[in-house]
């Protein structure tokens, strides 16, 4: 059978065709594109119309490649961002990027209504400026609340894209669960939060769990594709939820979904919401039943992407493979940064931000691109270890193996440095974890397999992984202690 997954990340998207023969999955990329947010005046926006157009290009190619024999389709993306549609189904708002600074401008007023501590106790979500709640509350503060009126619907990115295929307005559980408006206890939107910020509950789509059929492409859209139509599935629409599902390293492992963000976590049966989680901003995130996620955001390959973009803008093009090779030949431990410094969150001239930070810390800074990348790699690896140790404190047991999934798992140097820094083996792969997690849920929804465990067995039979063993344990442990002291990490 043929299934299609659209995976939209913070720096690009891809439409992938999955062919399942009953035992293994073959994955073929039908269309890939890069994208980035656009700064207009004081706002940062996604070009959602072009994203929709790119998705359609991939779907048309998939229809042609399968002779119009597509069974199902699912969309996953980064979380928190949204747009509004009118009662008649027209797009009536632009889509702000989660890195937009509007929430920062109104942060104080928002937290005066409900404190970060109260919000964490109600939702178990991390407190972050990019959360959907923060964006909606900032809209209210900026006198833009009119979008929430007149019967308009607010749809998260994957739900919006699917809506224009099917006409069905839903709010998928995994992406709703990280909005800072969902109560795991009530298994519904948190009424206290909605009432406090005057957010109308009726503007949300119908809450749906992953693993069901949500609709079928309309006759109009099917004609546009040159297709007889296909079903759409409520996959785990939050890309991290999909990526974690594709981890094949077994139970009780740490999982790092390595992309624009690095999501460092583990899977549990149920949420853990306590003072330790609040202190360190550890997030609870919904997943496929039985696959709840406890994790912490680390800035991830965003720093590499922005460094590469800066050099590209200045006439020097480097591939990620070239950047990795240049970093490998640089002096170890010359410069370290806290990758989660707020300075690095917004786009623009990442090399200068890193250099200025290092100059303050060391009196000198990395000058070459290789030295910059080495600094990023080693700093990420140490922050991964610190985060995993926090998670172990939360759950009360060790996580002896790390499974690095996603695009970052293809970076052998990053995987090896992570193994060294963390003092535990790293299993790398699958690289296309998000799309594969998406497709696994489609297999369940269409009745081809019975469980995620069956899906993991299929992935093990379909895709190989690599293992990286820790090296130079004593040296890396000493440097890790220095890293913690340098950035006052307890």
N, C-alpha and C positions, 0 to 999 in steps of 0.2 A: 504494500500500500504506500501511497505517496502523501506526505504531510509537508506543510510549509511553516517555518518559524521566522518571524521578523523580530530581530534583536536590535534594539535601539540603545546605544550607549551615549555617554557624554561627549564623545569626539567623533562618533561615526555610527553607521548602522549597516546591517547586512540581512539579506533575505536568503534563507538557506532551505534547500529541499532535502527532506529526509526520506529515504527509501527503506522500508522495513520488509524483510523477507520471512519474518517469523522467528528468526534467530539472531540476526545482526541488523544494525542500522548503517547505511551509507549516507554520508553527508556531502552535499554539493552546494557551494556558494553560487547563487544565481545572480546576485547583485550586491555590490558593496559601495559605500559612499562615505566621504568625510563630511562633517558639519561642525559648526561651532556657534555659540551665541553671538548676537549682534548688539553692539552698544548703540542706543539711540537716546540722545539727550541724557537724562539721568537714569535710564532704564536699560536692562539687559534682557534680550528676548531670544527665544527660539523661533526659527522659521518653520513653523508647523506645517504650512502649506507645501513647502518644498519637501519636508520629511514625508508627507503623505504622497507626494508625487514620486519620490524615490521608492517608497514601498510598492507603489503600483507598477513601477518598472520591473521590480523583482518578481511580483506576482504574475505579470504578463509573461515573463521569461519562464516562470515555473509552469504556467498553463501550457506553453508551447513545448517545453521539455518533456511533459508527461502526457501529451496528446489529450489534454483536458481531463486528466484522471487524478485530480487532487481530492482527497477525502476530507481534510481538515486544515485549519489555519489558526495560529495563535500569535499574539503580540506580547512581548515583554519589554520593559524599558527601565531607565532610572526612575526614581520615585519623586513624589511631592509636587511635581508641576502639573498644571491643569489649564483648561480653558472652559469657556461657557458657551452653551448652545441655547438658542431660543426655543420656545414651545413648538415652533414649526421645524426645528432641527437645523437652523442656520448657525454658523459660527459667528458669535457676536463679540468675542474678545480676542486679543492677542494672547500669547503664552509667554509669561515671564520665566526666565531661567532661575533656577534655585540659587545661583550665585549673585543674583541681583541684590543691590545693597539697600533696597527699600525697607526690608525688615530691620536692618541695623538702625535705620533712622528712627524707627518707632519701637525699638526693643524695650526701652524703659517703660513706656506707657502700656505695652502689652503685658509685661510681667507685673505691673502694678495691679492688674485685674486678677491674675492667678500667678502665684510664685512658681519658679522653676521646680521647687520641691513638690508643690501640690500637683503640678502637671505631670511630673514623673510618677507620683503615687497613683494617679488616675489612669495613666496609659502605659507606663513602663518604657516609653520611647525616650530616646536621647533628647536633650534640650539642644536645639540647633536653630540658627537663624533661617535655615532653608526649609524647615518643616512646613507642611501645607497650612497648619493652623497659623503659624507666624505670618505666612503670606496673606491669608484671608484677613487676619486681624489687622495687618498693616494696610490692606485695602480699605478697611473701615476707618482707620485713623486718617487715611489720605482722602477721605470723602469719595471713595470709589466703590462703595458698597452697593451702588445701584445695579451692578452686575448680578448680585445675589437676589434680586427682586424680579417681579414680572413673570414668574414661572420659569425662569432660566434654569438650566441644569449645569452643574459643575462636573466635568468629567476629567479623570486623570488621563495622562497621555495615552496609555494603551487602550483605555476604554473609549477615548475620543476617536482614535484611529479605527477601532473596530466598529464604532457607531456609524461611521460613514460608509461601512460595508453592509451593515445589517439593519440599521435603524433602531437597534436595541440599546437603551441607556442603562448601563449597569455600573456598579462599583465593586470590582473584584477584591476579595478579602485581603490578599497579601499586600497589595499596594495601599489599601485603605488602612491596614494595621499600622503603617509607619507614618501616618498623617499627623499624629499627635491629637487625634480627635476620636480614636477608637478605644473602647474599653474591653480588655480581654476578659474581665470579670463578667460584664454584662453581655458579651458577645454581640455588641452593637455599638453604634455611635455613642459617645459619652455625652449624656444630656447636660450634665453640669457645665462642661466646656462649651457646648453649643449655646446654652442659655447665657453664659457669662459674656461671650463674644458676639451674641446676637447673630448667630449663624443658623439660618433656617434648615432644618433637617430634610425638608422636602426637596431641597435643591440637589441632593445626592441621588445617584442612580440606585437601583435595587441592589442590595448587598448579595453577592454570589460567591460561593466557595469554588476553589479551583477543582477542576476535574469533571466539569459538566459542559454540555453543549449550550451555548448562549444564543445561537441563531444561525441563520444561513444568509449568504450574500443575496441582496435584493436583485430582482430581475434587471433593474436599470444598471446596477454596478456590474453584474455578471456580463451583460452585453458590452459594457465598456472594456472588460478584460477579454472579450471573445471566449467566454467560458459558459458552461451550463450551470455553474455555481458550485459552492462547497460550504461545509459547516464551519462555524467559528467556535473555538473552545475557550473557556475561561481557564487558561493556563495559570501558573504562578506568575502574575504579571510584573511583580517587582523582580527586576533582573537578578538581584542577589538571591531571592528565594529559588528561582530556577537554577542558578549556578550551584547552590549548595546541594540541591537534589542530585546533581550529577557527580558528586564526590563518591569515589569508589574505594576509598582507603579503609573502610570499615568503621565500626562504632568507636566512640570515645577518641576521636581524633580532632585536632584543631584544623579548621578549614580557612584558607585565605583565598577569597575571590579577588583576584588581582586584575584590576582594570584602572580606569580613571580614578576610582576610589579603590582602596584595599579594604575589604570587609573581613575582619579577623574575628572568627567566632567558632561556635560549635552548635550541634543540634541537640535539642532537649525535647521532652514530652510536653512541657508546660512552662509558662513564664516564671522568672524569678525577679521580683520587684522588691528591693530592700535598700537600706541606707548606703551600702557599699556600691551598689549599682548607680545610685544617684550621685554619689561623690565623684565617681569616675566616668559618668555619662555612658554607661553600658546599656545598650539598647535591646529591648525585646521586640522581635519581629515575627509576624505570623507566617506560617508556611503551609505546605500540604499537610493534612491531618497527621499528627505524630512527628512532624519535622519542624517544630518551633525552633527559632534561631535566637541565640544569645550572642551578641557581637558588639564590637566597637569599630567605628570608622577610623581609618588611618588615611592620610591624604593620598597615598597611592601613586600611580604612574602619571597623575596630573602634573607633577613637577617635571617629569621627563617630557611630557607632551608640550608643556609650555616652554621648556628650554629648547626643544627642537623647533617649535614654532618661531621663537625669537631668532634663532640662527637662520631659519628659512626666510624670514622677512628681511634679513640683512644679507641675502644672497649666498648663504652657505647651507646647502642641503645635506643632511645626514640621515641615513636610515637608522632604525633602532638597532640593527645588527652592527652597524659601524660605531654607534655610540657605546654599545656593550664592549666591543673590541678595544676601543680607546680607553674605556674605564679600566679594563683588565690590566693594562700596562702601567697604571698610575700607582703612586705610593699609597699603601693602605693606611687608614686611620689618620690621614693628614688633616681632614676637616670633617666635623660632624655638626648636624643641625637637628632641631626638633621639627620634623616634617609637618607637624600639626600646628605650627605657629600661624596665627591668624593672618600674618603678612602674606602667606603663600596661597590664601584661599581665592582671591580674585585674580582674573587673568591680567597679563601684561608684564613683560620684561623680567621673567623669572631668574635669569642669570644675575641681574643686578640685585634682586632681592636676596638671593643666596649669598652673593659676595658681600653685601653690606652687613648681613647677619654674621658671617664669618669674621669680618674685620672687627666687629664689636667684640666677638668672643676670643679671637686669636691674634688680632693685630695684623692679619694678612688674610688672603682669600684665594680660592681656586680660580685660576685664570683660563685654562684651556677647557674645552667642552668635555674632554676625558676626565679631568679633575672634578668638574662639576657633577658629572654623572656618577663618578666613584663616591663622592660625598653623599649624593642622593641614595644610592644603593645601600651603603653601609648604615646610613641613618634610618632608612626604612627597615632594614633587617633588625636593628636594635629595638626599634619601636614595635615591631612585630613580637619580639620576645617579651617586652614589657607588657604588652596587651594580653598575650597568652597567659602569662603569670597572673594577671588580674582575673581572667576568666577562671583559671584553676581555683583561685581563692573564692570566687562566687559559687562554683558548683561543688567544691570540696573534694575534687579528685584531679589526678594528673591527666594531661593530654599528651601521650608519649610520641605521637606522630603528627606531622603537618601534611595536609593535602593542599597543595597550591593548584588552584584551578583558574581557568580564564586565560586571557592573552598573556599575562605575565608569566605563566608557567612555561612558556616557550623560551624565556630568557634564562639560559643555563647559569650565567654568572649570578643573577639575582637569586636563583634557587639555591646555589651553593653557598652564597653569603648568608642566606637565611638559615640554612642548616647549621653553618658555623656559629652564627650569633645565637641561635636558639638552643644549640646543643642537642638537637634531635633530628632524626631523618626527615627529609622532605620528599614526598611523593608528588611528582609534577604531572599534571594532566587530569582530565582532558582539557585541552586548550579551548575548545568550543563548548564549555560546560553550560553556559547560559542557554544556547540554542538546544542543546541536548536535553537539559531539564525541561525546557518548553515542550519538546517533542515527546518526552516520556509521559507528561500529563495528557497530551493528545492521545497517546496509545491507550491510556486508561479510560479516557472519555469515550473513545470509540469502541471499547470492549476488546481490544487486541491483547492487553495484558491485565493482570489483576491487581498489581501493586507496584509501588516504587521499588521495592526489593527486587521484583522481577525485572524492572527496568535497569537497575544497577547491574544485574547479571548480564543483561544484553550489552550494556556499555563496556563491561570488562571483556566480553567476547569480541567487541567491535573496535576498541581503541586501546593502544598500549600506553603505559605510563613509564616515567623514568624516576629512579630513586637517587637522591643525593645524601651522602653520609657526612656527618659533621667532621671537620678537621680542626686541628690546633685548638682544642677545647680550652686549655689553660689561658692562652693568649686572648682568645675571644671573650672569656669570662672576665678577665681583668679589664679589657676595654669596655665591656658592658657596664661594669661597676663605675668606670670613669664617666661613661655616657649618662648614667642615672644621676651621678653627682653633679655633672655639668648642667643638667636641666632640672635638677631638684625633683626627681621622680622617686616617689617612695614605693 
